[in-house]
Amino acid sequence: MRVLGLTGSIGMGKSTTAKLFAEAGVPVYDADATVHKVYEGEAAAAVEAAFPGTTIGGKVDRSRLSAKVVGHPDEIKRLEQIVHPMLRAHQQAFLEEAERSGAPVAVVDVPLLFETGGDKRVDAVVVVTTSPELQRQRILARGTMTEEALDALLARQMPDAEKRRRADFIVDTSHGLDPVRVRIRDILEQVIKMPQRRS
């Protein structure tokens, strides 16, 4: 089985691309959904112990947690040391299940794939991209973020150009879904012929 790492900055169309991989019959692991899951259960006690007052009713309150860690690199690192091993265990269980099911390819959808060294744990990396103008337009249209907050977020993320430089495959979401579906078919045909690379 080949493992594809799927990544891309906010507003690039990564979630839509992940859905289209699933539509093509590929098992897809969603790192964001798994974070929500561990925050609602197994991570809550450890997060509360490290960051008192960040849970409500046995679940991590993301806005309270953000208030304590955003802008504090040491605190973010401390949080990652709690949560990342749990996420890796979930991802490993997903990959074992996909392998048992006989899937030729599985996708792990991880927003911070490069930033967390996750690119070393996959056989190839797919980076989802679009133009900076379309990216901004999509994010601001959600109505959940100001221009200033968006600029601050983008400043913390690895630049799109660097992600594209490090990608094995690039998916451009600027022109609608059909070209993305065609690109996914191409990627699935190619990745199966590639050597296994993950460590």
Backbone bond lengths (Angstrom), bond angles and torsions (degrees), N, CA, C in turn:
res aa  C-N    CA-C-N  psi(-1)  N-CA   C-N-CA  omega(-1)  CA-C   N-CA-C  phi
1 M - - - 1.466 - - 1.525 109.92 -
2 R 1.322 116.72 139.30 1.463 121.68 174.86 1.533 108.95 -100.89
3 V 1.319 115.47 141.04 1.468 120.90 179.21 1.524 108.65 -111.21
4 L 1.328 115.40 122.12 1.465 122.47 177.11 1.521 109.06 -99.91
5 G 1.328 116.82 129.35 1.457 120.70 171.90 1.519 108.07 -92.30
6 L 1.327 116.39 125.14 1.465 121.76 -179.26 1.520 108.49 -107.99
7 T 1.331 116.69 124.91 1.456 119.12 -179.15 1.520 110.04 -147.73
8 G 1.321 115.34 171.31 1.466 121.50 -179.49 1.511 108.60 163.96
9 S 1.302 116.56 152.57 1.463 120.94 -178.46 1.524 110.53 -70.55
10 I 1.317 115.66 167.31 1.463 122.38 178.72 1.536 110.51 -55.24
11 G 1.326 116.12 138.80 1.463 120.83 175.47 1.516 115.75 78.78
12 M 1.333 117.09 5.92 1.472 120.34 -177.81 1.537 112.82 -85.32
13 G 1.349 116.36 -17.81 1.466 119.16 -178.57 1.513 113.00 104.19
14 K 1.340 116.39 21.48 1.468 120.34 -176.70 1.526 112.15 -66.04
15 S 1.332 116.73 -43.73 1.476 119.34 -178.33 1.521 110.68 -62.90
16 T 1.326 116.18 -40.94 1.471 120.18 177.90 1.522 110.07 -63.82
17 T 1.327 116.89 -42.31 1.466 120.68 178.69 1.524 110.64 -62.84
18 A 1.332 117.06 -40.23 1.473 120.75 177.53 1.530 110.06 -59.97
19 K 1.340 116.44 -42.64 1.473 120.31 178.83 1.525 110.82 -62.23
20 L 1.335 116.95 -37.31 1.469 120.40 -179.46 1.534 111.38 -71.68
21 F 1.332 117.78 -31.60 1.474 119.66 172.15 1.532 109.00 -63.92
22 A 1.342 116.29 -44.21 1.472 120.21 179.04 1.529 110.34 -62.23
23 E 1.339 115.72 -40.35 1.473 121.53 178.43 1.534 110.63 -60.41
24 A 1.348 115.96 -31.36 1.470 121.34 178.88 1.535 111.79 -81.88
25 G 1.333 116.75 5.24 1.465 120.82 175.74 1.516 114.94 90.57
26 V 1.325 117.61 12.85 1.472 121.51 -177.91 1.535 108.98 -93.75
27 P 1.352 118.37 130.92 1.471 119.08 173.54 1.530 109.80 -64.49
28 V 1.350 116.56 133.15 1.473 121.35 -177.07 1.527 109.69 -124.66
29 Y 1.330 115.06 126.08 1.472 122.20 174.79 1.524 107.62 -94.70
30 D 1.326 116.79 127.94 1.464 122.47 -177.31 1.533 109.00 -107.50
31 A 1.333 116.79 104.99 1.469 121.00 -177.23 1.526 111.74 -62.58
32 D 1.336 118.07 -40.29 1.467 120.50 -179.77 1.524 111.42 -61.83
33 A 1.337 116.29 -44.60 1.472 120.15 -179.93 1.526 109.99 -63.24
34 T 1.337 116.23 -35.01 1.467 120.16 -179.73 1.525 110.36 -70.10
35 V 1.340 117.51 -36.73 1.473 120.48 175.49 1.531 109.01 -58.87
36 H 1.338 116.98 -46.70 1.474 120.67 178.47 1.528 110.23 -56.75
37 K 1.340 115.12 -43.38 1.469 120.60 -177.18 1.525 111.19 -63.85
38 V 1.355 117.61 -46.94 1.469 118.56 -178.13 1.530 111.01 -70.39
39 Y 1.339 117.41 -31.04 1.468 120.06 176.59 1.529 111.34 -66.86
40 E 1.316 116.51 -25.22 1.472 119.48 179.94 1.527 111.69 -89.00
41 G 1.333 117.06 -2.72 1.461 118.66 -176.98 1.509 112.75 -147.16
42 E 1.337 115.18 -98.34 1.466 120.13 -165.52 1.524 115.30 -62.14
43 A 1.353 118.59 -26.78 1.476 119.48 -177.01 1.524 112.73 -88.13
44 A 1.327 117.30 -14.86 1.473 120.08 -168.67 1.532 113.17 -58.64
45 A 1.339 117.72 -47.28 1.472 119.69 -176.31 1.529 111.27 -64.33
46 A 1.337 116.44 -42.94 1.475 120.30 -178.99 1.529 110.95 -67.64
47 V 1.334 117.04 -37.68 1.474 120.53 178.94 1.520 109.66 -67.84
48 E 1.334 117.19 -42.43 1.478 120.86 178.79 1.528 110.56 -62.47
49 A 1.335 117.06 -39.20 1.469 120.30 -179.91 1.530 110.79 -65.36
50 A 1.332 116.13 -39.15 1.471 120.14 -178.27 1.526 112.08 -80.09
51 F 1.337 115.66 -33.00 1.476 121.35 -176.56 1.529 108.67 -131.90
52 P 1.339 117.61 79.53 1.469 120.41 -175.13 1.536 112.60 -55.73
53 G 1.324 114.99 139.44 1.466 120.60 177.98 1.515 114.35 87.00
54 T 1.343 117.63 11.90 1.472 119.58 -177.50 1.529 112.81 -103.02
55 T 1.349 117.04 2.43 1.472 117.99 177.17 1.527 109.94 -119.83
56 I 1.331 114.43 153.22 1.468 121.85 174.79 1.523 106.55 -133.79
57 G 1.329 115.94 124.27 1.465 119.98 177.06 1.516 113.40 58.96
58 G 1.339 115.72 36.76 1.459 119.07 176.44 1.523 114.39 78.97
59 K 1.328 116.96 10.10 1.465 120.42 178.05 1.526 109.00 -127.25
60 V 1.333 115.51 146.02 1.471 119.86 178.30 1.524 108.66 -70.06
61 D 1.337 115.36 130.63 1.465 121.33 174.09 1.533 106.32 -92.88
62 R 1.334 115.24 109.36 1.472 119.67 -171.27 1.526 112.52 -61.83
63 S 1.326 118.12 -35.49 1.476 118.47 -177.95 1.532 110.18 -71.19
64 R 1.343 117.22 -38.42 1.477 119.30 176.53 1.527 110.51 -65.11
65 L 1.338 116.19 -40.81 1.467 120.30 -179.94 1.529 109.92 -65.09
66 S 1.335 116.46 -44.67 1.476 120.44 178.72 1.514 110.88 -56.42
67 A 1.338 116.11 -42.75 1.467 120.23 -178.37 1.530 110.87 -59.67
68 K 1.329 116.89 -30.28 1.477 120.04 -178.47 1.528 113.35 -85.96
69 V 1.346 117.40 -28.58 1.475 117.57 -171.78 1.527 115.02 -109.80
70 V 1.339 118.21 -29.93 1.471 119.38 -175.74 1.526 109.52 -64.06
71 G 1.332 115.10 130.37 1.465 120.15 -178.59 1.520 113.41 86.50
72 H 1.345 116.39 1.13 1.473 121.10 178.47 1.532 108.59 -124.76
73 P 1.332 117.44 88.55 1.475 120.85 -174.84 1.525 114.16 -52.71
74 D 1.345 117.34 -37.90 1.476 119.61 -179.51 1.522 111.05 -65.40
75 E 1.335 115.97 -38.24 1.468 120.22 179.82 1.526 110.41 -70.09
76 I 1.333 116.17 -38.73 1.473 119.83 177.77 1.531 108.84 -61.63
77 K 1.328 116.10 -42.88 1.475 120.52 178.99 1.532 110.53 -60.92
78 R 1.338 116.02 -41.22 1.475 120.62 -179.67 1.537 109.87 -64.07
79 L 1.322 115.85 -41.50 1.466 120.84 178.59 1.534 110.05 -63.78
80 E 1.340 115.86 -44.08 1.471 120.42 -179.27 1.524 110.79 -61.77
81 Q 1.341 117.05 -36.76 1.475 119.78 179.55 1.528 111.55 -64.25
82 I 1.328 116.68 -26.93 1.467 120.69 177.07 1.531 110.23 -80.18
83 V 1.324 115.83 -47.56 1.468 120.57 -167.60 1.538 113.55 -86.72
84 H 1.334 118.04 -38.16 1.472 119.58 -173.37 1.534 114.33 -59.77
85 P 1.346 119.46 -41.38 1.478 117.34 177.42 1.532 112.32 -60.64
86 M 1.329 116.78 -36.77 1.471 120.41 178.04 1.531 110.29 -65.00
87 L 1.329 115.69 -43.82 1.470 119.86 -179.20 1.524 110.44 -64.65
88 R 1.342 116.54 -40.11 1.468 119.38 179.75 1.527 110.86 -64.24
89 A 1.326 116.80 -37.35 1.473 120.50 178.83 1.535 110.00 -64.71
90 H 1.334 116.81 -41.89 1.476 120.60 177.58 1.526 110.38 -63.43
91 Q 1.331 115.67 -43.14 1.469 120.07 -178.92 1.531 110.15 -63.91
92 Q 1.325 116.33 -41.90 1.464 120.81 179.44 1.534 110.63 -62.02
93 A 1.335 116.25 -43.52 1.475 120.55 179.59 1.531 109.99 -62.90
94 F 1.338 116.54 -40.52 1.469 121.17 177.51 1.532 110.60 -60.49
95 L 1.345 116.71 -46.41 1.469 120.71 -177.39 1.531 111.29 -65.92
96 E 1.334 116.07 -38.58 1.473 118.98 177.93 1.529 110.52 -63.38
97 E 1.335 116.29 -41.26 1.459 121.11 178.79 1.534 110.74 -64.96
98 A 1.341 116.78 -42.54 1.474 120.85 179.17 1.518 110.31 -62.53
99 E 1.338 115.87 -41.52 1.472 121.07 178.88 1.535 110.29 -62.98
100 R 1.333 116.28 -45.41 1.477 120.74 179.23 1.525 111.71 -60.67
101 S 1.338 115.63 -34.38 1.469 119.61 -177.49 1.536 111.92 -75.79
102 G 1.354 116.00 -7.98 1.461 119.74 178.23 1.521 114.44 86.06
103 A 1.335 116.97 14.29 1.479 119.97 179.35 1.522 109.69 -65.41
104 P 1.353 118.49 130.25 1.466 119.78 178.39 1.531 112.26 -72.65
105 V 1.355 115.97 -28.25 1.473 121.47 -178.43 1.529 108.18 -138.68
106 A 1.333 116.69 141.32 1.465 121.89 170.79 1.524 107.65 -128.26
107 V 1.333 115.77 150.97 1.469 121.59 -179.80 1.523 109.31 -115.45
108 V 1.340 116.41 133.43 1.457 120.55 169.58 1.527 107.22 -111.28
109 D 1.336 114.59 117.32 1.461 122.80 -177.11 1.523 107.39 -93.55
110 V 1.354 116.38 103.60 1.470 121.45 -173.85 1.530 108.64 -131.12
111 P 1.356 117.64 109.31 1.474 119.37 -177.65 1.529 113.39 -55.73
112 L 1.338 117.70 -42.12 1.473 120.64 -176.87 1.532 110.81 -102.88
113 L 1.323 116.63 44.85 1.465 121.50 -175.04 1.534 111.85 -56.52
114 F 1.342 116.75 -51.55 1.468 119.83 -178.61 1.527 110.81 -69.34
115 E 1.345 115.45 -42.18 1.464 120.45 -174.29 1.532 111.95 -63.31
116 T 1.346 117.17 -27.96 1.469 120.58 -177.71 1.530 112.43 -102.72
117 G 1.346 117.15 8.55 1.465 120.22 179.94 1.527 112.80 74.95
118 G 1.335 116.95 11.71 1.458 121.04 -178.48 1.515 113.86 -66.34
119 D 1.346 116.75 -20.07 1.469 119.59 179.71 1.540 111.46 -65.20
120 K 1.348 116.76 -20.11 1.472 119.66 178.10 1.533 111.24 -79.92
121 R 1.343 116.55 -13.79 1.462 120.49 -177.16 1.532 112.41 -102.33
122 V 1.342 116.78 13.57 1.469 121.06 178.00 1.528 108.99 -128.90
123 D 1.341 115.66 165.97 1.461 119.87 -179.10 1.527 112.38 -88.03
124 A 1.324 116.76 -26.02 1.472 121.67 178.31 1.520 108.41 -158.17
125 V 1.327 115.72 154.18 1.470 121.26 -177.86 1.527 110.19 -114.66
126 V 1.339 114.81 131.19 1.463 122.27 174.47 1.527 107.10 -108.05
127 V 1.324 116.89 121.50 1.469 120.92 177.02 1.526 108.68 -107.29
128 V 1.335 114.95 127.78 1.469 121.70 178.57 1.522 107.60 -94.94
129 T 1.336 115.51 133.42 1.461 119.38 -174.70 1.523 110.84 -142.32
130 T 1.312 115.50 165.94 1.459 123.56 169.79 1.530 106.48 -158.00
131 S 1.316 117.37 -177.32 1.471 118.83 179.65 1.530 109.62 -73.01
132 P 1.345 117.72 151.58 1.468 120.38 177.92 1.537 111.72 -56.68
133 E 1.343 116.70 -34.69 1.479 120.72 -178.72 1.526 110.04 -65.61
134 L 1.331 115.86 -46.51 1.464 120.33 -178.71 1.530 110.41 -68.08
135 Q 1.320 115.72 -37.14 1.462 120.02 177.04 1.531 110.57 -57.79
136 R 1.336 117.24 -50.82 1.465 121.69 -179.15 1.526 110.94 -61.43
137 Q 1.340 114.32 -44.01 1.460 120.21 -178.33 1.541 110.46 -58.90
138 R 1.334 116.03 -46.57 1.466 120.61 -179.50 1.527 111.65 -61.84
139 I 1.323 116.59 -45.90 1.468 119.95 -175.80 1.523 110.90 -67.50
140 L 1.334 116.23 -46.49 1.467 119.60 -176.48 1.535 110.73 -68.57
141 A 1.344 116.91 -27.34 1.478 120.65 178.77 1.529 111.28 -67.20
142 R 1.341 117.19 -22.40 1.475 119.80 179.16 1.526 111.46 -67.71
143 G 1.347 115.30 -23.76 1.463 119.54 178.84 1.519 114.50 74.01
144 T 1.328 117.03 15.55 1.470 119.74 -177.82 1.518 112.24 -107.86
145 M 1.333 116.89 -1.53 1.462 119.12 -173.89 1.528 111.13 -145.68
146 T 1.328 115.39 138.50 1.462 119.74 175.59 1.530 108.63 -83.27
147 E 1.330 116.01 165.93 1.476 120.50 176.82 1.535 110.38 -58.98
148 E 1.362 115.86 -39.96 1.474 120.04 -177.71 1.528 110.24 -65.24
149 A 1.339 116.00 -44.33 1.475 120.26 -179.95 1.523 110.00 -64.07
150 L 1.326 116.40 -38.27 1.463 120.79 179.03 1.534 110.46 -64.16
151 D 1.338 116.31 -45.36 1.476 119.97 178.97 1.527 111.00 -59.78
152 A 1.348 116.15 -41.57 1.469 120.48 179.83 1.522 110.58 -64.38
153 L 1.348 116.41 -40.62 1.465 120.92 -180.00 1.529 110.84 -65.81
154 L 1.323 116.09 -46.01 1.472 120.19 -179.03 1.526 111.08 -63.92
155 A 1.330 116.82 -33.17 1.468 120.71 179.24 1.527 111.25 -65.70
156 R 1.350 116.50 -27.76 1.468 120.50 -179.61 1.529 111.91 -84.15
157 Q 1.335 117.54 -20.51 1.467 120.29 -176.43 1.530 110.43 -89.16
158 M 1.330 114.92 154.71 1.464 119.34 174.29 1.528 107.68 -63.17
159 P 1.337 118.77 134.67 1.474 120.56 -178.43 1.529 112.19 -58.71
160 D 1.324 115.45 145.30 1.467 121.59 -179.81 1.530 111.24 -55.34
161 A 1.321 117.17 -40.91 1.475 120.65 -177.83 1.528 110.65 -61.05
162 E 1.338 116.88 -38.11 1.463 121.11 179.08 1.529 110.56 -69.03
163 K 1.349 116.17 -40.55 1.476 119.05 177.40 1.527 110.10 -61.81
164 R 1.334 116.18 -44.41 1.472 119.58 -179.04 1.535 110.40 -63.21
165 R 1.325 115.95 -37.73 1.464 120.04 -179.68 1.529 110.91 -62.26
166 R 1.330 116.21 -34.41 1.469 121.28 -176.29 1.525 113.24 -91.90
167 A 1.331 117.66 -1.68 1.464 121.74 -175.74 1.524 111.86 -78.69
168 D 1.334 115.64 150.75 1.468 121.09 167.42 1.522 109.80 -86.34
169 F 1.336 115.57 -34.79 1.470 122.19 179.85 1.524 108.84 -136.30
170 I 1.329 116.14 143.54 1.476 121.47 177.24 1.522 108.33 -119.53
171 V 1.340 115.77 133.63 1.459 121.47 174.93 1.525 106.96 -115.00
172 D 1.332 116.95 118.49 1.465 122.20 178.97 1.529 107.97 -97.47
173 T 1.337 115.81 119.22 1.474 120.34 -176.41 1.528 113.18 -97.21
174 S 1.331 116.76 16.49 1.479 120.51 -174.20 1.523 113.70 -72.31
175 H 1.348 118.00 -18.44 1.470 119.37 -168.85 1.528 113.56 -119.80
176 G 1.333 117.01 30.77 1.460 119.96 176.43 1.520 112.98 90.66
177 L 1.346 115.66 -177.93 1.462 121.21 -170.24 1.524 114.22 -80.88
178 D 1.338 117.33 -34.00 1.472 118.33 -173.29 1.531 112.68 -61.36
179 P 1.347 119.33 -46.00 1.471 118.33 176.58 1.534 112.38 -60.83
180 V 1.346 117.02 -31.14 1.470 120.39 178.87 1.534 109.38 -68.31
181 R 1.334 116.71 -42.31 1.479 119.80 178.07 1.535 110.82 -59.89
182 V 1.336 116.36 -42.88 1.478 121.12 179.44 1.531 109.21 -62.86
183 R 1.329 116.45 -44.42 1.469 121.52 -179.21 1.531 110.50 -62.24
184 I 1.331 116.91 -40.35 1.465 120.84 179.21 1.527 110.55 -62.65
185 R 1.330 116.84 -41.94 1.476 120.04 177.37 1.533 110.39 -59.44
186 D 1.346 115.76 -44.87 1.479 120.72 178.28 1.531 110.78 -58.84
187 I 1.333 115.82 -47.32 1.473 120.98 -177.33 1.529 109.70 -61.05
188 L 1.330 116.91 -44.93 1.467 120.34 -177.87 1.526 110.99 -63.56
189 E 1.326 116.59 -36.80 1.470 119.86 177.61 1.529 110.95 -67.09
190 Q 1.341 115.97 -39.18 1.470 119.56 -175.91 1.526 113.22 -77.19
191 V 1.332 116.44 -40.23 1.467 119.30 -171.02 1.525 111.18 -66.92
192 I 1.306 116.18 -29.86 1.460 120.81 -178.49 1.528 110.94 -65.69
193 K 1.345 116.49 -24.19 1.476 120.90 -179.37 1.535 112.03 -90.10
194 M 1.337 116.26 -7.68 1.467 119.82 -176.96 1.529 110.81 -81.48
195 P 1.342 117.02 151.49 1.471 118.65 175.70 1.528 110.79 -69.13
196 Q 1.320 116.17 150.64 1.471 119.58 173.91 1.509 108.30 -66.92
197 R 1.322 116.27 135.24 1.472 119.51 -172.31 1.522 112.00 -123.63
198 R 1.328 116.19 -20.98 1.485 118.16 -170.70 1.525 111.30 -66.56
199 S 1.341 113.34 147.79 1.465 118.10 -179.50 1.512 109.66 -97.48
